[in-house]
Amino acid sequence: MNRTLQHVGWALGLVVACGSDEGLRAQQRPAPAEPLALVNARIVDVRTGSISAPSSVVVRDGVISSIGEAPPDGVRVIDVRGNHLLPGLIDAHTHLASLDAARRALESGVTTVRSAGGATYNDVALETLAARGVIAGPDVVPAGIFVRAEIGSAIVADPKLADLLPRVDTIEKLRLLVRINLEHGVGVIKTAATERAGLVGTDPRKQVLTEAEVRAIVEEAAAGGVPVEAHAHGDEGAYAAVSAGVRSIEHGTYLSDRTLRLMEANGTFLVPTYMTVVDVSEAGGDYDVPALRVRGRHMLPRLRDVVARAHAIGVRLVTGSDTSYGPSSLTRISHEIGAFVDMGLTPLEAIQAATVTAAELLRLERRTGAIEAGLEADLIAVAADPLADVGVVEDVLLVISNGRVAVDRLNFEKSAGGF
């Protein structure tokens, strides 16, 4: 089957299989991106931290065409009412797999996500749906099947994966799994250098892939033109992964200064997913497992220390939620931004971690991550200066994704009396 047609088939299957009534209502096919002019917007330059006087942003064909010019005739005008305009947020570590989840991400101000892998190719389907305008977004950099020893039920996603059973435990099998992912059109490969933290009975510090094995994954991915993100809590596994050439370390709970210095030298990014460890430590949310709460409480201060040391050493930090944006999820990128500030970043640096720096990690810096002419119109509005109070990003008033208005709360007014 032609790969493009195959992706469309998966995408349509996702609409049927994953679209609850709520999701199907929320994710009606959006109209073609109409010309827009956002006026009276205080534009935040996330590169410099400067904020404009009330100004305008003109959008055509989903792309920012001009900034500061008077709105031309024949465009829809949106009065931002003096609120602050930021680039759409980027979540660099997600497990999106449904239409409802995609909508929840958008509603939180996230207009671009990078998948962190799973057991299906639903992330590839979501990428196709967003690219074709069937859903408003977010844009997706898909990872497909998690490249690790156990693939389990993932064989349902592609029968060729059955050839890798019972375990993906040789370099040849690891390379084959990468190639199968590439055949499905992924934009990144996700692997694991250490055991997971979110399962009872594992040791997240334990190394599970050698440097040679990770290097084989990196080489195979590079042959297909995509980078590798490596799950790694423990230091030895992380050091091996960085030495092998991965683009980012995910989590990094127990990293040493030696590993952080190597990351800085190699240009390796760190996506600490701090708020998901908070989630592990507390009741509710994605990880409502009492037995894991002790582990989470052990990890939290160590990860806080890693983030502070990484920042001091000069490792580039990027926001990631490590959530599926499910109905019980409590974690959002806005929370990660706030946590970064609590751990020593300035508000501007924390916002950069969710915009321009994240775009660079995803190799999308020529498409998104800032409010500049020629970039995609991925925009959010917030009620006050986020550089003075970063908490305002938790309550977005407007979300524009690829030039389409996905969320508009600008006219919302709280009632005077209760619920």
C-alpha positions as CSV (number, residue, x, y, z in Angstrom):
1,M,0.0,0.0,0.0
2,N,1.2,3.5,-0.7
3,R,2.6,4.9,2.5
4,T,0.6,8.1,2.3
5,L,-2.6,6.2,1.7
6,Q,-1.7,3.9,4.6
7,H,-1.3,6.8,6.9
8,V,-4.7,8.2,5.8
9,G,-6.2,4.8,6.5
10,W,-4.8,4.7,10.0
11,A,-6.0,8.2,10.6
12,L,-9.5,7.5,9.6
13,G,-9.4,4.3,11.7
14,L,-8.3,6.5,14.6
15,V,-11.3,8.7,14.1
16,V,-13.6,5.6,14.3
17,A,-11.7,3.8,17.1
18,C,-10.7,6.6,19.4
19,G,-13.4,9.2,18.8
20,S,-15.8,9.2,21.6
21,D,-18.9,11.3,21.2
22,E,-17.1,14.1,23.1
23,G,-14.0,13.8,20.9
24,L,-16.0,13.7,17.6
25,R,-18.0,16.8,18.6
26,A,-14.9,18.7,19.7
27,Q,-12.8,17.6,16.7
28,Q,-15.0,18.5,13.9
29,R,-13.1,19.1,10.7
30,P,-12.0,22.8,11.0
31,A,-12.6,25.2,8.2
32,P,-9.6,26.1,6.0
33,A,-7.3,28.5,7.7
34,E,-8.9,31.9,7.0
35,P,-6.9,35.1,7.0
36,L,-6.7,36.6,10.5
37,A,-5.6,39.8,12.1
38,L,-5.0,39.8,15.8
39,V,-5.1,43.4,17.1
40,N,-4.4,45.0,20.4
41,A,-2.0,42.2,21.4
42,R,1.1,42.7,23.6
43,I,3.5,40.5,21.7
44,V,6.1,38.6,23.8
45,D,9.4,38.2,22.0
46,V,10.5,34.9,23.6
47,R,14.1,35.3,22.3
48,T,14.8,38.6,24.0
49,G,12.0,39.0,26.6
50,S,10.8,42.3,25.1
51,I,7.1,43.0,25.1
52,S,5.5,45.2,22.5
53,A,2.9,47.9,23.0
54,P,-0.5,46.8,21.7
55,S,0.1,45.7,18.2
56,S,-1.2,43.4,15.4
57,V,-0.3,40.0,13.9
58,V,-1.6,39.2,10.4
59,V,-2.0,35.5,9.5
60,R,-2.4,34.1,6.0
61,D,-2.6,30.4,5.0
62,G,-1.8,29.4,8.5
63,V,1.5,31.4,8.6
64,I,2.4,34.8,10.2
65,S,2.6,37.2,7.3
66,S,3.3,40.4,9.2
67,I,3.7,41.9,12.6
68,G,2.8,45.5,13.5
69,E,1.0,46.4,10.3
70,A,-2.5,47.6,10.1
71,P,-5.0,44.8,9.4
72,P,-5.7,44.5,5.7
73,D,-9.3,44.5,4.3
74,G,-11.1,41.3,4.0
75,V,-9.6,39.4,7.0
76,R,-11.3,38.3,10.2
77,V,-10.2,40.6,13.0
78,I,-9.7,39.3,16.6
79,D,-9.4,41.9,19.3
80,V,-6.9,40.5,21.9
81,R,-7.9,43.3,24.2
82,G,-4.4,44.1,25.4
83,N,-3.7,40.6,26.6
84,H,-0.3,39.1,26.1
85,L,0.5,36.9,23.0
86,L,3.0,34.1,23.2
87,P,4.0,31.3,20.8
88,G,2.0,28.1,21.3
89,L,3.6,25.8,23.8
90,I,5.5,22.7,22.9
91,D,5.3,19.5,24.9
92,A,8.3,17.4,24.0
93,H,7.3,14.2,25.9
94,T,3.8,13.0,25.4
95,H,1.9,9.8,24.9
96,L,-1.0,11.1,22.8
97,A,-3.2,8.4,21.3
98,S,-6.7,9.7,20.9
99,L,-8.7,12.6,19.5
100,D,-10.0,13.6,23.0
101,A,-6.4,13.7,24.2
102,A,-5.3,15.9,21.3
103,R,-8.1,18.3,22.1
104,R,-7.1,18.4,25.8
105,A,-3.5,19.3,24.8
106,L,-4.8,22.1,22.6
107,E,-7.0,23.5,25.3
108,S,-4.0,23.8,27.6
109,G,-2.2,25.9,25.0
110,V,0.0,23.1,23.5
111,T,0.1,23.4,19.7
112,T,3.0,21.0,19.1
113,V,4.0,17.7,20.7
114,R,6.7,15.2,20.4
115,S,5.6,11.6,21.0
116,A,7.6,9.5,23.5
117,G,6.5,6.2,21.9
118,G,4.0,3.5,22.8
119,A,2.4,0.3,21.5
120,T,0.6,1.8,18.5
121,Y,1.0,4.1,15.6
122,N,-1.8,6.3,16.7
123,D,0.7,9.2,17.0
124,V,1.5,8.9,13.3
125,A,-2.3,9.0,12.6
126,L,-2.7,12.1,14.7
127,E,0.2,13.7,12.8
128,T,-1.6,13.0,9.5
129,L,-5.0,14.2,10.8
130,A,-3.5,17.5,11.9
131,A,-1.4,18.0,8.7
132,R,-4.5,17.4,6.6
133,G,-6.6,19.8,8.7
134,V,-9.0,17.1,9.8
135,I,-8.3,18.2,13.4
136,A,-7.2,21.5,14.6
137,G,-4.0,20.1,16.2
138,P,-1.7,19.9,17.9
139,D,1.1,19.1,15.4
140,V,2.8,15.8,16.3
141,V,6.3,14.6,15.9
142,P,5.5,10.8,16.1
143,A,7.7,8.1,17.6
144,G,5.7,5.0,16.9
145,I,6.7,1.9,18.8
146,F,9.0,2.2,21.8
147,V,12.3,0.7,20.8
148,R,13.1,-1.6,23.8
149,A,13.4,-5.3,24.6
150,E,9.7,-6.0,25.4
151,I,7.2,-4.9,22.7
152,G,4.3,-7.1,23.9
153,S,0.9,-6.1,22.3
154,A,2.6,-3.7,19.9
155,I,2.7,-6.6,17.4
156,V,-0.9,-5.7,16.7
157,A,0.2,-2.4,15.2
158,D,2.2,-4.2,12.5
159,P,2.4,-8.0,12.0
160,K,6.1,-7.6,11.0
161,L,6.8,-6.8,14.6
162,A,6.1,-10.4,15.4
163,D,9.4,-11.3,13.8
164,L,11.1,-9.6,16.8
165,L,9.5,-11.9,19.5
166,P,10.1,-13.0,22.1
167,R,12.5,-10.1,22.9
168,V,14.2,-7.4,21.0
169,D,17.6,-8.4,22.5
170,T,20.1,-8.2,19.7
171,I,21.6,-5.2,17.7
172,E,20.1,-6.7,14.5
173,K,16.6,-6.8,16.1
174,L,17.0,-3.2,17.4
175,R,17.9,-2.0,14.0
176,L,14.9,-3.8,12.4
177,L,12.5,-2.3,14.9
178,V,13.9,1.2,14.0
179,R,13.4,0.5,10.3
180,I,9.8,-0.7,10.8
181,N,9.1,2.5,12.7
182,L,10.7,4.5,9.8
183,E,8.5,2.7,7.3
184,H,5.5,4.1,9.2
185,G,6.8,7.7,8.9
186,V,7.9,8.5,12.4
187,G,9.8,11.7,13.1
188,V,11.8,10.5,16.1
189,I,12.9,7.2,17.6
190,K,12.3,6.6,21.3
191,T,14.4,4.1,23.2
192,A,15.2,3.3,26.8
193,A,18.7,3.2,28.3
194,T,17.4,2.4,31.8
195,E,14.4,0.7,33.4
196,R,11.2,2.6,33.9
197,A,10.1,4.4,37.1
198,G,6.4,4.1,36.7
199,L,6.1,0.4,37.2
200,V,6.3,-1.5,40.4
201,G,9.2,-3.9,40.6
202,T,11.6,-2.0,38.3
203,D,14.8,-0.1,39.2
204,P,14.9,3.1,37.2
205,R,18.6,3.4,37.8
206,K,19.4,0.1,36.1
207,Q,21.1,0.3,32.7
208,V,19.4,-1.9,30.1
209,L,21.2,-0.9,26.8
210,T,24.9,-0.7,26.2
211,E,26.5,2.2,24.4
212,A,27.0,-0.1,21.3
213,E,23.3,-1.0,21.3
214,V,22.2,2.7,21.6
215,R,24.7,3.7,18.9
216,A,23.2,1.1,16.5
217,I,19.7,2.6,17.1
218,V,21.1,6.1,16.6
219,E,22.8,5.1,13.3
220,E,19.7,3.4,12.0
221,A,17.6,6.4,12.9
222,A,20.1,8.8,11.3
223,A,19.9,6.7,8.1
224,G,16.2,7.6,8.0
225,G,16.8,11.2,8.9
226,V,15.4,11.2,12.4
227,P,17.0,11.7,15.9
228,V,16.7,9.6,19.0
229,E,15.3,10.4,22.4
230,A,16.5,8.2,25.2
231,H,14.6,7.4,28.4
232,A,17.2,7.4,31.2
233,H,16.8,7.9,34.9
234,G,20.1,6.2,35.9
235,D,23.5,7.8,35.3
236,E,25.3,4.9,33.7
237,G,22.6,4.3,31.1
238,A,22.3,8.0,30.4
239,Y,26.1,8.5,29.9
240,A,26.1,5.6,27.5
241,A,23.2,7.1,25.5
242,V,24.8,10.5,25.4
243,S,28.1,9.0,24.3
244,A,26.2,7.1,21.5
245,G,24.7,10.4,20.1
246,V,21.1,10.6,21.2
247,R,19.5,14.0,20.8
248,S,17.8,14.2,24.2
249,I,17.7,12.5,27.6
250,E,14.3,12.0,29.0
251,H,13.9,12.3,32.8
252,G,17.5,12.2,34.0
253,T,16.7,11.8,37.6
254,Y,20.1,10.5,38.8
255,L,22.5,12.3,36.4
256,S,26.0,13.1,37.6
257,D,27.9,16.3,36.7
258,R,30.1,14.1,34.5
259,T,27.1,13.2,32.4
260,L,25.7,16.7,32.4
261,R,29.0,18.1,31.2
262,L,29.1,15.6,28.4
263,M,25.5,16.6,27.4
264,E,26.6,20.2,27.3
265,A,29.6,19.4,25.2
266,N,27.6,17.3,22.8
267,G,24.6,19.6,22.6
268,T,22.3,17.0,24.1
269,F,19.0,18.3,25.5
270,L,17.4,17.3,28.8
271,V,13.6,16.8,29.1
272,P,13.3,16.2,32.9
273,T,9.5,15.7,33.0
274,Y,9.5,16.9,36.6
275,M,5.8,17.2,37.0
276,T,5.2,13.6,36.2
277,V,7.4,12.6,39.1
278,V,5.3,14.9,41.2
279,D,2.3,12.9,39.8
280,V,3.9,9.6,40.8
281,S,4.4,11.0,44.3
282,E,0.8,11.9,44.9
283,A,-2.7,10.3,44.7
284,G,-4.7,10.7,41.5
285,G,-3.5,11.6,38.1
286,D,-1.8,9.3,35.6
287,Y,0.2,7.3,38.2
288,D,-2.3,6.6,41.0
289,V,-0.3,3.7,42.4
290,P,0.3,3.8,46.2
291,A,3.4,1.6,46.0
292,L,5.1,4.1,43.7
293,R,4.7,7.1,45.9
294,V,7.7,6.2,48.1
295,R,9.8,6.0,44.9
296,G,8.4,9.3,43.7
297,R,9.3,11.0,47.0
298,H,12.8,9.6,46.7
299,M,13.2,10.9,43.1
300,L,11.8,14.4,43.5
301,P,14.6,16.1,45.4
302,R,17.2,14.3,43.2
303,L,15.6,15.5,40.0
304,R,15.3,19.0,41.3
305,D,19.0,18.9,42.0
306,V,19.7,17.6,38.5
307,V,17.7,20.4,36.9
308,A,19.5,23.0,38.9
309,R,22.9,21.6,38.1
310,A,22.0,21.1,34.4
311,H,21.0,24.7,34.2
312,A,24.2,25.9,35.8
313,I,26.3,23.8,33.5
314,G,24.5,25.0,30.4
315,V,22.5,22.0,29.3
316,R,19.5,23.0,27.3
317,L,16.3,22.2,29.2
318,V,13.0,21.5,27.5
319,T,9.5,21.0,28.8
320,G,7.8,17.6,28.6
321,S,4.7,16.4,30.5
322,D,5.0,12.6,30.1
323,T,1.2,12.4,30.0
324,S,-1.3,10.9,27.7
325,Y,-3.6,13.9,28.3
326,G,-6.2,11.4,29.5
327,P,-9.4,12.3,31.4
328,S,-7.6,11.7,34.7
329,S,-4.4,13.5,33.8
330,L,-3.4,16.4,36.1
331,T,-0.1,17.3,34.4
332,R,0.2,20.2,31.9
333,I,3.2,22.0,30.3
334,S,2.2,25.2,32.2
335,H,2.9,23.3,35.4
336,E,6.3,22.3,34.1
337,I,7.1,25.9,33.2
338,G,6.3,27.0,36.7
339,A,8.4,24.2,38.2
340,F,11.4,25.3,36.1
341,V,11.1,28.7,37.6
342,D,10.9,27.1,41.1
343,M,14.1,25.2,40.3
344,G,16.1,28.3,39.3
345,L,15.3,29.3,35.8
346,T,14.1,32.8,35.1
347,P,10.5,33.1,33.7
348,L,11.9,33.9,30.3
349,E,14.2,30.8,30.3
350,A,11.3,28.6,31.4
351,I,9.1,29.9,28.6
352,Q,11.9,29.5,26.1
353,A,12.1,25.8,27.3
354,A,8.5,25.4,26.1
355,T,8.9,27.4,22.9
356,V,12.1,28.3,21.0
357,T,14.4,25.8,22.7
358,A,11.8,23.1,22.4
359,A,11.4,23.9,18.7
360,E,15.2,23.5,18.3
361,L,15.1,20.1,20.0
362,L,12.3,19.0,17.6
363,R,14.2,20.5,14.6
364,L,11.2,22.7,14.0
365,E,12.8,26.1,14.7
366,R,12.1,27.2,11.1
367,R,8.4,26.4,11.6
368,T,7.3,27.3,15.1
369,G,8.4,28.4,18.6
370,A,8.3,32.2,18.2
371,I,6.1,35.0,16.9
372,E,7.9,35.9,13.7
373,A,6.9,36.5,10.1
374,G,7.2,33.3,8.1
375,L,6.6,30.9,11.1
376,E,3.4,29.0,11.6
377,A,0.7,30.9,13.4
378,D,0.8,28.8,16.6
379,L,-0.2,31.4,19.2
380,I,-1.7,31.7,22.7
381,A,-3.0,34.7,24.6
382,V,-2.7,35.0,28.4
383,A,-4.2,37.7,30.7
384,A,-1.0,39.3,32.1
385,D,2.7,39.6,31.6
386,P,4.1,36.0,31.8
387,L,7.6,37.3,32.5
388,A,6.3,38.9,35.7
389,D,3.9,36.0,36.7
390,V,4.6,32.8,34.8
391,G,1.5,31.3,36.4
392,V,-0.7,33.0,33.9
393,V,0.2,30.4,31.3
394,E,-2.0,28.0,33.2
395,D,-5.1,29.8,32.0
396,V,-4.9,30.5,28.2
397,L,-7.6,32.8,26.7
398,L,-6.9,32.0,23.1
399,V,-5.3,29.2,21.2
400,I,-4.5,29.4,17.5
401,S,-2.9,26.3,15.9
402,N,-1.7,26.5,12.3
403,G,-3.7,29.7,11.8
404,R,-6.9,28.1,13.0
405,V,-8.7,29.3,16.1
406,A,-8.9,26.3,18.3
407,V,-9.9,27.9,21.6
408,D,-11.4,31.3,22.2
409,R,-12.1,32.4,25.8
410,L,-11.4,36.1,25.2
411,N,-15.1,36.9,25.8
412,F,-15.4,34.7,28.8
413,E,-16.6,36.5,32.0
414,K,-16.9,34.8,35.4
415,S,-20.4,35.0,36.8
416,A,-20.8,37.0,40.0
417,G,-22.3,34.1,41.9
418,G,-20.8,30.6,42.4
419,F,-21.3,27.7,40.1
